[in-house]
Amino acid sequence: MITYEDFFSRVEKVEARIAAACLAAGRAAGEVKLLAVTKTHPADAAIYAARHGLAAVGENRVQEAAAKRPLAAAAGAAALRWELIGHLQSNKARLAAETFDRVQSVDSEKLVRQLDKAAGELGRPLAVLLQVNAGRDPAKFGCEPEDAPRLLEAALAAPNLRVDGLMTIAPLGADAAETAEHARRTFANLRTLRDEFATRFGVALPELSMGMSADIELAIAAGSTCVRVGSALFGAR
Ligand SMILES: *Cc1c(COP(=O)(O)O)cnc(C)c1O
């Protein structure tokens, strides 16, 4: 685990990248939130994020987050928000609804039903994003773009879920140039889908969660409102 001083200089660099990308895209810097991805790191990573004033952390495993969240809260990071960004099995929906403030990786109607039921039992609405395989990566989770309208319809009809928007992960390419090309296409696809859905379903869907350490700039240029950054903040996993 890196030191807080190292984290501090890394987070300043990432925030400067976000600000520069917003400027280049003619967007206000406040439009893009930084989600610190703390997966595989100890609870200290979340505590660092809170100490720097970041609002939220992202985790990709339910049990790992459920173990770390109370540790971070006990160390003064009780206000930190926790978001699930990894694939969720529907048998873990209940623990996910208990552990997370928002689930970004909703990719099936079954998961919509399970999360809705769990949130109803807990007596509090759960914020979600729908994960779309906008880059058609066979190795990635997320619903296929053509299945997304049905998934959105189901999520909008779930009384205990609040649909904030869409999330995607860009597929890797054979080299840096191809990876960048995939990222551009994937992010543009997600943005187009969001705009289509907003019109077709009459909902705002303000959140577009796209962009990671390597492609923050491309994601912001394409309209990202939430970049999920791990290695640029905490080092290699
Ligand atoms: C791990 C992960 C990230 C962060 O990736 P980095 O390249 O370390 O910034 C972002 N999104 C998801 C879904 C992840 O699983």
The ligand as a Gaussian input file, in Angstrom:
#p B3LYP/6-31G(d) Opt

LIG

0 1
 C      -10.681000      -1.995000     -11.752000
 C      -11.740000      -1.210000     -12.430000
 C      -11.555000       0.156000     -12.725000
 C      -10.258000       0.895000     -12.455000
 O       -9.304000       0.521000     -13.381000
 P       -7.855000       1.251000     -13.421000
 O       -7.351000       0.932000     -14.765000
 O       -7.059000       0.679000     -12.319000
 O       -8.110000       2.712000     -13.255000
 C      -12.612000       0.843000     -13.313000
 N      -13.777000       0.226000     -13.602000
 C      -13.983000      -1.073000     -13.336000
 C      -15.292000      -1.685000     -13.686000
 C      -12.972000      -1.829000     -12.753000
 O      -13.203000      -3.131000     -12.500000

